[in-house]
Amino acid sequence: MCQCKPGHARDSRGVCIPMASCPARSDFAIDNTTCPANEEFTHCGSACEPSCQNPNPEFCTEQCVAGCQCKKGFYRNDENVCVSECSGAPQSTCDNVKCPAGTECHQVPLNCLLPPCPQPPPKCVKKGKFFLPLKQCD
């Protein structure tokens, strides 16, 4: 799995950037009364909050994150707002891809520290010929 160099994180495009350049989030609240709509304060939330770009993060650190996070059933959108339904086209996954005979669907998840994390589209590859795209590494 490709990782950013120390002191860097992946931005919403999957590019490694200095952590000082990361956009501000609402993680600095002291309690639930200061969280925006559809968010709640947690002392130990997930570092991989569900987002419109990645509604079911599969891989995540076990890092505790204190701050405002979307309430259950809500997802953080590209405008950093928690919404119950994401607008735009649904993210394409292997669940909704039909591959030709002799091929199978593969989608390599892209992990990042700050959602949203756009995911690469699924691809049909010859059965038994799955490989990682090396050009995504920095």
N, C-alpha and C positions, 0 to 999 in steps of 0.2 A: 504494500500500500504506500503510495507516495505521500510524503508529509512536507509541510512548509519548514523552512529553516527556523531555528530558534528565534523568537521575537517577531515572527510573522504569522499571519492567519490568512485563510482563504476568504476573499470577498464574495459578493453575490454572483460574480461571474466565474468563480472557481480559481481566480488568480491569487497567488501569494502576495500579500502586501504587508508593510510594517504595521504592527499592532497599534501604533500611535495614529495611524491613518484610518482605523476602523470607525464606522459611524456610531454616534451615540445611541444608546438604548435606554430604556426606562428602568434599568436595574438598580438605580440609586435611591429608590424609595425606602422609607424607614418602616412603614407599615401599610396595611391594606387601604387606609383612607387616602393615601396619596397616589395610588395606582390609577391609570387611565381606565376608561370603560372596558368591560369584558376581560380585565386582568385582575390578578390577586397577588399579594405579596407572599413569598415563601422564603424561608431561611435556607432551605436546601433543595432547590429545584434542579431540573435537568439542564445540562450544558447544551443539550440538543433539543430545544423546544420545537414541537411540531409547527410547521409553516406551510403556506400554500405551495411552495416549491418542493417541500419534503415533509408531507403530512405524517409519515410513519418512519421516523429515523430508525434504521436498523442497527447501526454501529455508533457508539457514543462512549466518551470517557465516563468514568464514575465520579467525575468532578462535581462537587456541590456548588451551586450558583445561587446566591442570595439576591432577591430583587423581584420585580413584577414580572409575572409570566401569564400567558393566556390561560383563561379558565378552561376547564375540561369541555371539549366540544368546540373550541375556538382554535383558529390557526393564525399565525402572524403573516400578514400579507407584505407585498413589496413596499408599502408605505409605512411599515412598522406598526400597523394597527391590527388588533385581534378581531377577526371576523368569523362568523359561523359558517359562511359559505365563501369559497374562493371564486373570484370572477375569472373569466378567460377560459381558454381550452383546458380540459383536464389533463393532468400530466400523463404522458404516455408511459405505460409499463408493459411488461411481458404479459400481464393478465389480459390486455386488450390488443395483442399483436398476433396475427396468424402468419406462421412461417410456411414456406413451401416444403414439400416432402424432402426428407434427407437433411433438413436444417432444424435448428432450435433457437429459441430466443434467449439472448443474454443481455444483461444490463449491469454495467459496473457502477456501483454507487460511488458518488463523489462526496466525501466528507469534508466539512469545514467547521470552524469554531463559531461563526456568527451566521445564523440563518438570515435570510433565505439562502439556501444552497441549491442552485439549479442543477438538475440531474441530466446526464447525457441521455440521449434517446436510446431505446432498446434496438438491438440489431439481430437479424437472423444470420446465424453462422452455421457452417457445416458441422454436423454432429461430431463431437470429439475434437473439434479444432478451436476451442475457446482459448483466447489469449488476452492479456491486459494491454491496453493502448499505451505504449511507452511515451508518446509525445505529450501526455498530460502532466508529466513530472517536471519540476523546476530544478 
